[in-house]
Amino acid sequence: MLASAYNFAFVVFPLIVAKLMTIDPNYTFVEIFFSVCGFLGLALAIWLKVLDKEGDLDRREIDNIYTD
């Protein structure tokens, strides 16, 4: 699943950046695009941290492995 996300990003992001560079060759829109991507990543990380209040999103699987 992670590899498909990487492959999707490696295909789509250069296309978006190339299109933005044809619109504005001064990299302004490219900088805004990557800034928005960074802020969305930060918001997603904070959202996942809020959803994982007890801190056991991955711990249940690990605990099940060691108790079997």
PyMOL Python script that loads the backbone (N, CA, C, O; Angstrom):
from pymol import cmd

cmd.read_pdbstr("""\
ATOM      1  N   MET A   1       0.819  -1.196   0.000  1.00  0.00           N
ATOM      2  CA  MET A   1       0.000   0.000   0.000  1.00  0.00           C
ATOM      3  C   MET A   1       0.862   1.258   0.000  1.00  0.00           C
ATOM      4  O   MET A   1       0.556   2.228  -0.693  1.00  0.00           O
ATOM      5  N   LEU A   2       1.929   1.236   0.774  1.00  0.00           N
ATOM      6  CA  LEU A   2       2.804   2.393   0.849  1.00  0.00           C
ATOM      7  C   LEU A   2       3.524   2.621  -0.478  1.00  0.00           C
ATOM      8  O   LEU A   2       3.715   3.761  -0.900  1.00  0.00           O
ATOM      9  N   ALA A   3       3.920   1.538  -1.129  1.00  0.00           N
ATOM     10  CA  ALA A   3       4.605   1.669  -2.413  1.00  0.00           C
ATOM     11  C   ALA A   3       3.698   2.277  -3.472  1.00  0.00           C
ATOM     12  O   ALA A   3       4.160   3.054  -4.307  1.00  0.00           O
ATOM     13  N   SER A   4       2.428   1.938  -3.452  1.00  0.00           N
ATOM     14  CA  SER A   4       1.513   2.522  -4.429  1.00  0.00           C
ATOM     15  C   SER A   4       1.316   4.016  -4.170  1.00  0.00           C
ATOM     16  O   SER A   4       1.141   4.787  -5.113  1.00  0.00           O
ATOM     17  N   ALA A   5       1.341   4.428  -2.911  1.00  0.00           N
ATOM     18  CA  ALA A   5       1.240   5.860  -2.599  1.00  0.00           C
ATOM     19  C   ALA A   5       2.474   6.604  -3.090  1.00  0.00           C
ATOM     20  O   ALA A   5       2.369   7.705  -3.631  1.00  0.00           O
ATOM     21  N   TYR A   6       3.645   5.999  -2.901  1.00  0.00           N
ATOM     22  CA  TYR A   6       4.877   6.605  -3.412  1.00  0.00           C
ATOM     23  C   TYR A   6       4.849   6.705  -4.932  1.00  0.00           C
ATOM     24  O   TYR A   6       5.193   7.743  -5.496  1.00  0.00           O
ATOM     25  N   ASN A   7       4.442   5.633  -5.588  1.00  0.00           N
ATOM     26  CA  ASN A   7       4.394   5.651  -7.046  1.00  0.00           C
ATOM     27  C   ASN A   7       3.410   6.694  -7.550  1.00  0.00           C
ATOM     28  O   ASN A   7       3.687   7.386  -8.530  1.00  0.00           O
ATOM     29  N   PHE A   8       2.273   6.812  -6.894  1.00  0.00           N
ATOM     30  CA  PHE A   8       1.294   7.838  -7.264  1.00  0.00           C
ATOM     31  C   PHE A   8       1.899   9.229  -7.111  1.00  0.00           C
ATOM     32  O   PHE A   8       1.742  10.076  -7.991  1.00  0.00           O
ATOM     33  N   ALA A   9       2.588   9.466  -6.001  1.00  0.00           N
ATOM     34  CA  ALA A   9       3.203  10.770  -5.770  1.00  0.00           C
ATOM     35  C   ALA A   9       4.313  11.049  -6.776  1.00  0.00           C
ATOM     36  O   ALA A   9       4.462  12.181  -7.238  1.00  0.00           O
ATOM     37  N   PHE A  10       5.098  10.018  -7.120  1.00  0.00           N
ATOM     38  CA  PHE A  10       6.191  10.216  -8.072  1.00  0.00           C
ATOM     39  C   PHE A  10       5.688  10.474  -9.486  1.00  0.00           C
ATOM     40  O   PHE A  10       6.428  11.008 -10.312  1.00  0.00           O
ATOM     41  N   VAL A  11       4.465  10.112  -9.775  1.00  0.00           N
ATOM     42  CA  VAL A  11       3.885  10.372 -11.097  1.00  0.00           C
ATOM     43  C   VAL A  11       3.149  11.712 -11.111  1.00  0.00           C
ATOM     44  O   VAL A  11       3.300  12.494 -12.051  1.00  0.00           O
ATOM     45  N   VAL A  12       2.369  11.974 -10.090  1.00  0.00           N
ATOM     46  CA  VAL A  12       1.478  13.132 -10.105  1.00  0.00           C
ATOM     47  C   VAL A  12       2.199  14.430  -9.750  1.00  0.00           C
ATOM     48  O   VAL A  12       1.975  15.450 -10.402  1.00  0.00           O
ATOM     49  N   PHE A  13       3.057  14.415  -8.733  1.00  0.00           N
ATOM     50  CA  PHE A  13       3.688  15.649  -8.291  1.00  0.00           C
ATOM     51  C   PHE A  13       4.551  16.301  -9.366  1.00  0.00           C
ATOM     52  O   PHE A  13       4.451  17.515  -9.540  1.00  0.00           O
ATOM     53  N   PRO A  14       5.387  15.576 -10.093  1.00  0.00           N
ATOM     54  CA  PRO A  14       6.143  16.249 -11.161  1.00  0.00           C
ATOM     55  C   PRO A  14       5.250  16.844 -12.247  1.00  0.00           C
ATOM     56  O   PRO A  14       5.580  17.886 -12.814  1.00  0.00           O
ATOM     57  N   LEU A  15       4.133  16.201 -12.541  1.00  0.00           N
ATOM     58  CA  LEU A  15       3.206  16.757 -13.524  1.00  0.00           C
ATOM     59  C   LEU A  15       2.609  18.069 -13.027  1.00  0.00           C
ATOM     60  O   LEU A  15       2.482  19.028 -13.788  1.00  0.00           O
ATOM     61  N   ILE A  16       2.245  18.106 -11.759  1.00  0.00           N
ATOM     62  CA  ILE A  16       1.682  19.327 -11.184  1.00  0.00           C
ATOM     63  C   ILE A  16       2.734  20.436 -11.167  1.00  0.00           C
ATOM     64  O   ILE A  16       2.444  21.578 -11.523  1.00  0.00           O
ATOM     65  N   VAL A  17       3.954  20.095 -10.751  1.00  0.00           N
ATOM     66  CA  VAL A  17       5.024  21.088 -10.694  1.00  0.00           C
ATOM     67  C   VAL A  17       5.347  21.611 -12.094  1.00  0.00           C
ATOM     68  O   VAL A  17       5.558  22.810 -12.271  1.00  0.00           O
ATOM     69  N   ALA A  18       5.385  20.733 -13.075  1.00  0.00           N
ATOM     70  CA  ALA A  18       5.664  21.173 -14.447  1.00  0.00           C
ATOM     71  C   ALA A  18       4.574  22.113 -14.949  1.00  0.00           C
ATOM     72  O   ALA A  18       4.867  23.116 -15.600  1.00  0.00           O
ATOM     73  N   LYS A  19       3.326  21.795 -14.650  1.00  0.00           N
ATOM     74  CA  LYS A  19       2.230  22.665 -15.069  1.00  0.00           C
ATOM     75  C   LYS A  19       2.316  24.018 -14.369  1.00  0.00           C
ATOM     76  O   LYS A  19       2.094  25.055 -14.995  1.00  0.00           O
ATOM     77  N   LEU A  20       2.635  24.015 -13.078  1.00  0.00           N
ATOM     78  CA  LEU A  20       2.767  25.269 -12.346  1.00  0.00           C
ATOM     79  C   LEU A  20       3.934  26.104 -12.860  1.00  0.00           C
ATOM     80  O   LEU A  20       3.857  27.332 -12.876  1.00  0.00           O
ATOM     81  N   MET A  21       5.007  25.454 -13.276  1.00  0.00           N
ATOM     82  CA  MET A  21       6.153  26.191 -13.801  1.00  0.00           C
ATOM     83  C   MET A  21       5.868  26.798 -15.170  1.00  0.00           C
ATOM     84  O   MET A  21       6.456  27.823 -15.514  1.00  0.00           O
ATOM     85  N   THR A  22       4.981  26.191 -15.963  1.00  0.00           N
ATOM     86  CA  THR A  22       4.620  26.805 -17.238  1.00  0.00           C
ATOM     87  C   THR A  22       3.740  28.035 -17.022  1.00  0.00           C
ATOM     88  O   THR A  22       3.744  28.955 -17.840  1.00  0.00           O
ATOM     89  N   ILE A  23       2.992  28.050 -15.929  1.00  0.00           N
ATOM     90  CA  ILE A  23       2.158  29.209 -15.620  1.00  0.00           C
ATOM     91  C   ILE A  23       3.009  30.351 -15.079  1.00  0.00           C
ATOM     92  O   ILE A  23       2.851  31.501 -15.489  1.00  0.00           O
ATOM     93  N   ASP A  24       3.923  30.025 -14.145  1.00  0.00           N
ATOM     94  CA  ASP A  24       4.761  31.047 -13.510  1.00  0.00           C
ATOM     95  C   ASP A  24       6.188  30.519 -13.395  1.00  0.00           C
ATOM     96  O   ASP A  24       6.456  29.679 -12.535  1.00  0.00           O
ATOM     97  N   PRO A  25       7.113  30.985 -14.238  1.00  0.00           N
ATOM     98  CA  PRO A  25       8.491  30.462 -14.196  1.00  0.00           C
ATOM     99  C   PRO A  25       9.306  30.954 -13.002  1.00  0.00           C
ATOM    100  O   PRO A  25      10.467  30.568 -12.870  1.00  0.00           O
ATOM    101  N   ASN A  26       8.750  31.784 -12.135  1.00  0.00           N
ATOM    102  CA  ASN A  26       9.477  32.284 -10.958  1.00  0.00           C
ATOM    103  C   ASN A  26       9.316  31.390  -9.739  1.00  0.00           C
ATOM    104  O   ASN A  26       9.732  31.771  -8.646  1.00  0.00           O
ATOM    105  N   TYR A  27       8.731  30.227  -9.894  1.00  0.00           N
ATOM    106  CA  TYR A  27       8.560  29.219  -8.832  1.00  0.00           C
ATOM    107  C   TYR A  27       7.621  29.652  -7.706  1.00  0.00           C
ATOM    108  O   TYR A  27       7.571  28.988  -6.671  1.00  0.00           O
ATOM    109  N   THR A  28       6.892  30.724  -7.875  1.00  0.00           N
ATOM    110  CA  THR A  28       5.994  31.174  -6.812  1.00  0.00           C
ATOM    111  C   THR A  28       4.889  30.160  -6.568  1.00  0.00           C
ATOM    112  O   THR A  28       4.627  29.789  -5.424  1.00  0.00           O
ATOM    113  N   PHE A  29       4.237  29.710  -7.636  1.00  0.00           N
ATOM    114  CA  PHE A  29       3.156  28.740  -7.477  1.00  0.00           C
ATOM    115  C   PHE A  29       3.679  27.381  -7.007  1.00  0.00           C
ATOM    116  O   PHE A  29       2.986  26.658  -6.291  1.00  0.00           O
ATOM    117  N   VAL A  30       4.900  27.039  -7.412  1.00  0.00           N
ATOM    118  CA  VAL A  30       5.496  25.774  -6.958  1.00  0.00           C
ATOM    119  C   VAL A  30       5.764  25.835  -5.462  1.00  0.00           C
ATOM    120  O   VAL A  30       5.512  24.869  -4.742  1.00  0.00           O
ATOM    121  N   GLU A  31       6.273  26.968  -4.993  1.00  0.00           N
ATOM    122  CA  GLU A  31       6.503  27.124  -3.558  1.00  0.00           C
ATOM    123  C   GLU A  31       5.200  27.061  -2.776  1.00  0.00           C
ATOM    124  O   GLU A  31       5.140  26.451  -1.708  1.00  0.00           O
ATOM    125  N   ILE A  32       4.164  27.686  -3.301  1.00  0.00           N
ATOM    126  CA  ILE A  32       2.861  27.642  -2.636  1.00  0.00           C
ATOM    127  C   ILE A  32       2.326  26.215  -2.615  1.00  0.00           C
ATOM    128  O   ILE A  32       1.772  25.773  -1.608  1.00  0.00           O
ATOM    129  N   PHE A  33       2.490  25.489  -3.730  1.00  0.00           N
ATOM    130  CA  PHE A  33       2.023  24.111  -3.806  1.00  0.00           C
ATOM    131  C   PHE A  33       2.702  23.237  -2.751  1.00  0.00           C
ATOM    132  O   PHE A  33       2.035  22.482  -2.044  1.00  0.00           O
ATOM    133  N   PHE A  34       4.027  23.340  -2.648  1.00  0.00           N
ATOM    134  CA  PHE A  34       4.730  22.514  -1.670  1.00  0.00           C
ATOM    135  C   PHE A  34       4.451  22.973  -0.239  1.00  0.00           C
ATOM    136  O   PHE A  34       4.456  22.155   0.681  1.00  0.00           O
ATOM    137  N   SER A  35       4.212  24.257  -0.042  1.00  0.00           N
ATOM    138  CA  SER A  35       3.836  24.733   1.291  1.00  0.00           C
ATOM    139  C   SER A  35       2.480  24.173   1.705  1.00  0.00           C
ATOM    140  O   SER A  35       2.294  23.744   2.843  1.00  0.00           O
ATOM    141  N   VAL A  36       1.538  24.182   0.764  1.00  0.00           N
ATOM    142  CA  VAL A  36       0.216  23.622   1.055  1.00  0.00           C
ATOM    143  C   VAL A  36       0.323  22.124   1.347  1.00  0.00           C
ATOM    144  O   VAL A  36      -0.331  21.619   2.259  1.00  0.00           O
ATOM    145  N   CYS A  37       1.146  21.419   0.574  1.00  0.00           N
ATOM    146  CA  CYS A  37       1.353  19.983   0.842  1.00  0.00           C
ATOM    147  C   CYS A  37       1.932  19.759   2.234  1.00  0.00           C
ATOM    148  O   CYS A  37       1.528  18.829   2.932  1.00  0.00           O
ATOM    149  N   GLY A  38       2.873  20.602   2.639  1.00  0.00           N
ATOM    150  CA  GLY A  38       3.455  20.489   3.975  1.00  0.00           C
ATOM    151  C   GLY A  38       2.454  20.758   5.076  1.00  0.00           C
ATOM    152  O   GLY A  38       2.410  20.041   6.076  1.00  0.00           O
ATOM    153  N   PHE A  39       1.645  21.797   4.892  1.00  0.00           N
ATOM    154  CA  PHE A  39       0.629  22.116   5.902  1.00  0.00           C
ATOM    155  C   PHE A  39      -0.446  21.039   5.975  1.00  0.00           C
ATOM    156  O   PHE A  39      -0.949  20.735   7.057  1.00  0.00           O
ATOM    157  N   LEU A  40      -0.800  20.461   4.829  1.00  0.00           N
ATOM    158  CA  LEU A  40      -1.764  19.359   4.851  1.00  0.00           C
ATOM    159  C   LEU A  40      -1.181  18.140   5.570  1.00  0.00           C
ATOM    160  O   LEU A  40      -1.888  17.453   6.306  1.00  0.00           O
ATOM    161  N   GLY A  41       0.096  17.878   5.357  1.00  0.00           N
ATOM    162  CA  GLY A  41       0.747  16.784   6.069  1.00  0.00           C
ATOM    163  C   GLY A  41       0.789  17.022   7.564  1.00  0.00           C
ATOM    164  O   GLY A  41       0.565  16.104   8.353  1.00  0.00           O
ATOM    165  N   LEU A  42       1.076  18.258   7.956  1.00  0.00           N
ATOM    166  CA  LEU A  42       1.078  18.604   9.377  1.00  0.00           C
ATOM    167  C   LEU A  42      -0.316  18.452   9.982  1.00  0.00           C
ATOM    168  O   LEU A  42      -0.469  17.918  11.080  1.00  0.00           O
ATOM    169  N   ALA A  43      -1.331  18.927   9.258  1.00  0.00           N
ATOM    170  CA  ALA A  43      -2.706  18.807   9.749  1.00  0.00           C
ATOM    171  C   ALA A  43      -3.107  17.344   9.874  1.00  0.00           C
ATOM    172  O   ALA A  43      -3.775  16.968  10.837  1.00  0.00           O
ATOM    173  N   LEU A  44      -2.710  16.516   8.919  1.00  0.00           N
ATOM    174  CA  LEU A  44      -3.011  15.091   8.992  1.00  0.00           C
ATOM    175  C   LEU A  44      -2.322  14.442  10.185  1.00  0.00           C
ATOM    176  O   LEU A  44      -2.918  13.604  10.862  1.00  0.00           O
ATOM    177  N   ALA A  45      -1.074  14.817  10.448  1.00  0.00           N
ATOM    178  CA  ALA A  45      -0.358  14.259  11.592  1.00  0.00           C
ATOM    179  C   ALA A  45      -1.026  14.647  12.908  1.00  0.00           C
ATOM    180  O   ALA A  45      -1.150  13.823  13.814  1.00  0.00           O
ATOM    181  N   ILE A  46      -1.452  15.899  13.009  1.00  0.00           N
ATOM    182  CA  ILE A  46      -2.133  16.343  14.226  1.00  0.00           C
ATOM    183  C   ILE A  46      -3.473  15.631  14.374  1.00  0.00           C
ATOM    184  O   ILE A  46      -3.848  15.229  15.476  1.00  0.00           O
ATOM    185  N   TRP A  47      -4.189  15.475  13.271  1.00  0.00           N
ATOM    186  CA  TRP A  47      -5.479  14.790  13.308  1.00  0.00           C
ATOM    187  C   TRP A  47      -5.315  13.333  13.751  1.00  0.00           C
ATOM    188  O   TRP A  47      -6.105  12.837  14.555  1.00  0.00           O
ATOM    189  N   LEU A  48      -4.299  12.651  13.232  1.00  0.00           N
ATOM    190  CA  LEU A  48      -4.056  11.269  13.651  1.00  0.00           C
ATOM    191  C   LEU A  48      -3.666  11.193  15.120  1.00  0.00           C
ATOM    192  O   LEU A  48      -4.051  10.253  15.814  1.00  0.00           O
ATOM    193  N   LYS A  49      -2.912  12.164  15.596  1.00  0.00           N
ATOM    194  CA  LYS A  49      -2.537  12.191  17.010  1.00  0.00           C
ATOM    195  C   LYS A  49      -3.768  12.393  17.891  1.00  0.00           C
ATOM    196  O   LYS A  49      -3.869  11.795  18.962  1.00  0.00           O
ATOM    197  N   VAL A  50      -4.700  13.228  17.445  1.00  0.00           N
ATOM    198  CA  VAL A  50      -5.931  13.453  18.206  1.00  0.00           C
ATOM    199  C   VAL A  50      -6.784  12.186  18.206  1.00  0.00           C
ATOM    200  O   VAL A  50      -7.367  11.835  19.232  1.00  0.00           O
ATOM    201  N   LEU A  51      -6.863  11.498  17.070  1.00  0.00           N
ATOM    202  CA  LEU A  51      -7.642  10.270  17.001  1.00  0.00           C
ATOM    203  C   LEU A  51      -7.044   9.162  17.869  1.00  0.00           C
ATOM    204  O   LEU A  51      -7.762   8.285  18.348  1.00  0.00           O
ATOM    205  N   ASP A  52      -5.744   9.209  18.065  1.00  0.00           N
ATOM    206  CA  ASP A  52      -5.050   8.176  18.831  1.00  0.00           C
ATOM    207  C   ASP A  52      -4.793   8.677  20.252  1.00  0.00           C
ATOM    208  O   ASP A  52      -3.642   8.800  20.673  1.00  0.00           O
ATOM    209  N   LYS A  53      -5.860   8.961  20.983  1.00  0.00           N
ATOM    210  CA  LYS A  53      -5.733   9.542  22.316  1.00  0.00           C
ATOM    211  C   LYS A  53      -5.010   8.615  23.287  1.00  0.00           C
ATOM    212  O   LYS A  53      -4.190   9.071  24.083  1.00  0.00           O
ATOM    213  N   GLU A  54      -5.304   7.324  23.229  1.00  0.00           N
ATOM    214  CA  GLU A  54      -4.669   6.382  24.149  1.00  0.00           C
ATOM    215  C   GLU A  54      -3.285   5.953  23.683  1.00  0.00           C
ATOM    216  O   GLU A  54      -2.548   5.326  24.444  1.00  0.00           O
ATOM    217  N   GLY A  55      -2.928   6.273  22.475  1.00  0.00           N
ATOM    218  CA  GLY A  55      -1.614   5.913  21.966  1.00  0.00           C
ATOM    219  C   GLY A  55      -1.483   4.458  21.599  1.00  0.00           C
ATOM    220  O   GLY A  55      -0.383   3.907  21.653  1.00  0.00           O
ATOM    221  N   ASP A  56      -2.582   3.817  21.226  1.00  0.00           N
ATOM    222  CA  ASP A  56      -2.509   2.381  20.957  1.00  0.00           C
ATOM    223  C   ASP A  56      -2.997   2.015  19.560  1.00  0.00           C
ATOM    224  O   ASP A  56      -3.567   0.939  19.376  1.00  0.00           O
ATOM    225  N   LEU A  57      -2.789   2.874  18.579  1.00  0.00           N
ATOM    226  CA  LEU A  57      -3.188   2.515  17.219  1.00  0.00           C
ATOM    227  C   LEU A  57      -2.415   1.292  16.729  1.00  0.00           C
ATOM    228  O   LEU A  57      -3.003   0.385  16.141  1.00  0.00           O
ATOM    229  N   ASP A  58      -1.134   1.260  16.959  1.00  0.00           N
ATOM    230  CA  ASP A  58      -0.314   0.137  16.520  1.00  0.00           C
ATOM    231  C   ASP A  58      -0.034  -0.846  17.645  1.00  0.00           C
ATOM    232  O   ASP A  58       0.366  -1.980  17.379  1.00  0.00           O
ATOM    233  N   ARG A  59      -0.228  -0.450  18.871  1.00  0.00           N
ATOM    234  CA  ARG A  59       0.120  -1.306  19.997  1.00  0.00           C
ATOM    235  C   ARG A  59      -0.718  -2.567  20.079  1.00  0.00           C
ATOM    236  O   ARG A  59      -0.225  -3.596  20.541  1.00  0.00           O
ATOM    237  N   ARG A  60      -1.965  -2.519  19.646  1.00  0.00           N
ATOM    238  CA  ARG A  60      -2.815  -3.709  19.730  1.00  0.00           C
ATOM    239  C   ARG A  60      -2.258  -4.846  18.900  1.00  0.00           C
ATOM    240  O   ARG A  60      -2.266  -5.997  19.335  1.00  0.00           O
ATOM    241  N   GLU A  61      -1.774  -4.531  17.708  1.00  0.00           N
ATOM    242  CA  GLU A  61      -1.193  -5.588  16.876  1.00  0.00           C
ATOM    243  C   GLU A  61       0.091  -6.116  17.509  1.00  0.00           C
ATOM    244  O   GLU A  61       0.325  -7.324  17.513  1.00  0.00           O
ATOM    245  N   ILE A  62       0.907  -5.242  18.034  1.00  0.00           N
ATOM    246  CA  ILE A  62       2.159  -5.676  18.658  1.00  0.00           C
ATOM    247  C   ILE A  62       1.882  -6.513  19.890  1.00  0.00           C
ATOM    248  O   ILE A  62       2.543  -7.528  20.107  1.00  0.00           O
ATOM    249  N   ASP A  63       0.902  -6.101  20.714  1.00  0.00           N
ATOM    250  CA  ASP A  63       0.555  -6.867  21.902  1.00  0.00           C
ATOM    251  C   ASP A  63       0.025  -8.239  21.527  1.00  0.00           C
ATOM    252  O   ASP A  63       0.324  -9.218  22.211  1.00  0.00           O
ATOM    253  N   ASN A  64      -0.758  -8.336  20.453  1.00  0.00           N
ATOM    254  CA  ASN A  64      -1.288  -9.628  20.026  1.00  0.00           C
ATOM    255  C   ASN A  64      -0.192 -10.556  19.547  1.00  0.00           C
ATOM    256  O   ASN A  64      -0.290 -11.769  19.731  1.00  0.00           O
ATOM    257  N   ILE A  65       0.849 -10.014  18.936  1.00  0.00           N
ATOM    258  CA  ILE A  65       1.945 -10.850  18.458  1.00  0.00           C
ATOM    259  C   ILE A  65       2.680 -11.473  19.644  1.00  0.00           C
ATOM    260  O   ILE A  65       3.011 -12.659  19.617  1.00  0.00           O
ATOM    261  N   TYR A  66       2.936 -10.671  20.692  1.00  0.00           N
ATOM    262  CA  TYR A  66       3.721 -11.165  21.817  1.00  0.00           C
ATOM    263  C   TYR A  66       2.911 -12.027  22.788  1.00  0.00           C
ATOM    264  O   TYR A  66       3.497 -12.781  23.566  1.00  0.00           O
ATOM    265  N   THR A  67       1.587 -11.935  22.762  1.00  0.00           N
ATOM    266  CA  THR A  67       0.787 -12.733  23.689  1.00  0.00           C
ATOM    267  C   THR A  67       0.383 -14.083  23.090  1.00  0.00           C
ATOM    268  O   THR A  67      -0.075 -14.963  23.818  1.00  0.00           O
ATOM    269  N   ASP A  68       0.543 -14.257  21.787  1.00  0.00           N
ATOM    270  CA  ASP A  68       0.168 -15.535  21.171  1.00  0.00           C
ATOM    271  C   ASP A  68       1.156 -16.637  21.451  1.00  0.00           C
ATOM    272  O   ASP A  68       0.968 -17.765  20.995  1.00  0.00           O
TER     273      ASP A  68
END
""", "prot")
cmd.dss("prot")
cmd.show_as("cartoon", "prot")
cmd.util.cbc("prot")
cmd.orient("prot")
